[in-house]
Amino acid sequence: HVVVEVEYNLVDDKMIEFKNEETKKRLLYLLECMKENNLHKKIKQINFKKNDTIKMYTNDNIEIILPKDEKTEYNITVVSSILSDLQGEPVKGGTIDFTYGNNPIYRPSKEILDKE
């Protein structure tokens, strides 16, 4: 299960209405890309509330920051690859940030850095 934080209205206590139709389209596309890359089982939370970024959190407490742009499918493929690379490492936590230039940056969590 994935928890999604997004701005919405509840209509008649029965139906969710997105405050922004574009947000709905982007979220559904993101979920589709995640499923195609088998990421839906690794992600526990998605925060879709900011206008320019998407924050996702894995089951291993890795934060993923993606820009809300037209490269969603490519970025999700890269996230999948990075998470696969990290799977063999003793990594719990950290951040994968796609908002700095063309290449994503992985920063270990402070706890990991303190152990070294």
Backbone hydrogen bonds in HBPLUS format (Angstrom, degrees):
<---DONOR---> <-ACCEPTOR-->    atom                        ^
c    i                          cat <-CA-CA->   ^        H-A-AA   ^      H-
h    n   atom  resd res      DA  || num        DHA   H-A  angle D-A-AA Bond
n    s   type  num  typ     dist DA aas  dist angle  dist       angle   num
A0003-VAL N   A0044-LYS O   3.01 MM  41  6.20 172.7  2.02 134.0 135.1     1
A0046-ILE N   A0003-VAL O   2.73 MM  43  6.18 152.6  1.80 162.3 168.9     2
A0005-GLU N   A0046-ILE O   2.70 MM  41  6.11 164.7  1.72 164.1 169.7     3
A0048-PHE N   A0005-GLU O   2.70 MM  43  5.69 166.8  1.71 161.8 166.2     4
A0019-LYS N   A0007-GLU O   3.45 MM  12  6.04 172.4  2.45 128.6 127.3     5
A0009-ASN N   A0017-GLU O   2.72 MM   8  5.07 154.4  1.78 146.3 155.4     6
A0017-GLU N   A0009-ASN O   2.78 MM   8  5.07 166.5  1.80 158.4 160.5     7
A0011-VAL N   A0015-MET O   2.72 MM   4  5.09 173.9  1.73 162.5 162.2     8
A0014-LYS N   A0011-VAL O   2.96 MM   3  5.98 172.9  1.97 132.1 134.4     9
A0015-MET N   A0011-VAL O   3.09 MM   4  5.09 169.7  2.10 145.6 148.6    10
A0023-THR N   A0020-ASN O   3.14 MM   3  5.31 122.7  2.49  99.7 113.2    11
A0024-LYS N   A0020-ASN O   3.25 MM   4  6.66 153.3  2.32 147.1 154.1    12
A0025-LYS N   A0021-GLU O   3.07 MM   4  6.41 159.4  2.11 149.6 154.2    13
A0026-ARG N   A0022-GLU O   2.92 MM   4  6.15 165.2  1.94 152.1 156.2    14
A0027-LEU N   A0023-THR O   2.85 MM   4  5.98 161.5  1.89 152.3 157.5    15
A0028-LEU N   A0024-LYS O   2.98 MM   4  6.15 168.6  1.99 153.0 156.0    16
A0029-TYR N   A0025-LYS O   2.97 MM   4  6.12 155.3  2.03 147.2 154.3    17
A0030-LEU N   A0026-ARG O   2.86 MM   4  6.05 156.8  1.91 147.3 154.0    18
A0031-LEU N   A0027-LEU O   2.93 MM   4  6.20 164.4  1.96 155.6 159.0    19
A0032-GLU N   A0028-LEU O   3.01 MM   4  6.18 150.9  2.09 140.8 148.8    20
A0033-CYS N   A0029-TYR O   2.90 MM   4  6.18 161.8  1.94 153.5 157.9    21
A0034-MET N   A0030-LEU O   2.87 MM   4  6.11 155.7  1.92 151.5 158.8    22
A0035-LYS N   A0031-LEU O   3.00 MM   4  6.21 155.5  2.06 144.1 150.1    23
A0036-GLU N   A0032-GLU O   2.98 MM   4  6.27 159.2  2.03 150.7 156.4    24
A0037-ASN N   A0033-CYS O   3.10 MM   4  6.28 141.7  2.25 142.7 152.1    25
A0039-LEU N   A0034-MET O   2.73 MM   5  4.79 162.5  1.76 154.0 150.5    26
A0038-ASN N   A0035-LYS O   3.08 MM   3  4.87 162.6  2.11 104.6 107.8    27
A0042-LYS N   A0039-LEU O   2.78 MM   3  5.18 147.2  1.89 115.2 125.9    28
A0043-ILE N   A0039-LEU O   3.15 MM   4  6.31 134.8  2.36 160.4 173.3    29
A0059-ASN N   A0042-LYS O   2.86 MM  17  5.70 139.8  2.02 154.8 158.1    30
A0044-LYS N   A0057-TYR O   2.78 MM  13  5.85 160.8  1.81 156.9 163.3    31
A0045-GLN N   A0057-TYR O   3.33 MM  12  5.19 152.6  2.41 142.1 143.1    32
A0057-TYR N   A0045-GLN O   2.87 MM  12  5.19 151.5  1.95 149.2 151.6    33
A0047-ASN N   A0055-LYS O   2.60 MM   8  5.02 169.3  1.61 162.7 165.5    34
A0055-LYS N   A0047-ASN O   3.07 MM   8  5.02 169.2  2.08 145.8 147.7    35
A0068-LYS N   A0052-ASP O   2.92 MM  16  5.25 157.7  1.97 129.1 127.7    36
A0054-ILE N   A0066-LEU O   2.73 MM  12  5.08 154.2  1.79 150.8 157.6    37
A0066-LEU N   A0054-ILE O   2.85 MM  12  5.08 169.7  1.87 155.3 158.4    38
A0056-MET N   A0064-ILE O   2.84 MM   8  4.99 157.3  1.89 145.0 152.4    39
A0064-ILE N   A0056-MET O   2.72 MM   8  4.99 160.8  1.76 152.2 154.3    40
A0058-THR N   A0062-ILE O   2.96 MM   4  5.22 157.4  2.01 140.1 147.2    41
A0061-ASN N   A0058-THR O   3.05 MM   3  5.12 151.5  2.13 112.2 112.1    42
A0093-GLY N   A0060-ASP O   2.85 MM  33  5.97 117.7  2.25 153.2 166.5    43
A0063-GLU N   A0094-GLY O   2.86 MM  31  6.24 165.2  1.88 156.2 153.2    44
A0096-ILE N   A0063-GLU O   2.72 MM  33  6.18 158.5  1.77 162.2 169.9    45
A0065-ILE N   A0096-ILE O   2.85 MM  31  6.28 162.4  1.89 160.8 165.0    46
A0098-PHE N   A0065-ILE O   2.87 MM  33  5.89 166.1  1.89 161.0 165.6    47
A0075-ASN N   A0071-LYS O   2.83 MM   4  5.95 170.1  1.84 162.7 166.1    48
A0076-ILE N   A0072-THR O   2.89 MM   4  6.04 159.6  1.93 156.5 161.3    49
A0077-THR N   A0073-GLU O   3.08 MM   4  6.31 152.5  2.16 145.1 152.5    50
A0078-VAL N   A0074-TYR O   2.98 MM   4  6.32 155.1  2.04 152.0 159.0    51
A0079-VAL N   A0075-ASN O   2.83 MM   4  6.11 157.9  1.87 149.6 156.1    52
A0080-SER N   A0076-ILE O   2.96 MM   4  6.14 162.2  1.99 147.4 151.6    53
A0081-SER N   A0077-THR O   3.09 MM   4  6.36 155.1  2.15 143.8 150.2    54
A0082-ILE N   A0078-VAL O   2.85 MM   4  6.14 163.6  1.88 158.3 162.3    55
A0083-LEU N   A0079-VAL O   2.86 MM   4  6.06 168.6  1.88 158.9 161.9    56
A0084-SER N   A0080-SER O   2.98 MM   4  6.16 148.3  2.08 141.2 150.2    57
A0085-ASP N   A0081-SER O   2.95 MM   4  6.25 154.5  2.02 148.0 154.9    58
A0086-LEU N   A0082-ILE O   2.91 MM   4  6.20 152.6  1.98 150.7 158.6    59
A0087-GLN N   A0083-LEU O   3.01 MM   4  6.03 124.1  2.33 135.5 148.9    60
A0087-GLN N   A0084-SER O   3.22 MM   3  5.08 139.2  2.39  93.4 104.9    61
A0089-GLU N   A0086-LEU O   2.94 MM   3  5.17 152.8  2.02 109.8 118.8    62
A0095-THR N   A0107-ARG O   2.74 MM  12  5.12 152.6  1.82 145.7 155.4    63
A0107-ARG N   A0095-THR O   2.76 MM  12  5.12 158.8  1.80 151.0 158.5    64
A0097-ASP N   A0105-ILE O   2.77 MM   8  5.14 166.0  1.79 150.5 152.8    65
A0105-ILE N   A0097-ASP O   2.89 MM   8  5.14 155.2  1.95 136.2 143.1    66
A0112-ILE N   A0109-SER O   3.09 MM   3  5.41 123.5  2.42 104.8 117.8    67
A0113-LEU N   A0109-SER O   3.17 MM   4  6.55 160.6  2.21 153.1 158.5    68
A0114-ASP N   A0110-LYS O   2.88 MM   4  6.08 151.0  1.97 150.1 158.2    69
A0115-LYS N   A0111-GLU O   3.26 MM   4  6.46 136.8  2.46 137.7 147.2    70
A0115-LYS N   A0112-ILE O   3.22 MM   3  5.32 133.4  2.45  97.7 109.6    71
A0116-GLU N   A0113-LEU O   3.25 MM   3  5.45 141.1  2.41 100.5 110.7    72
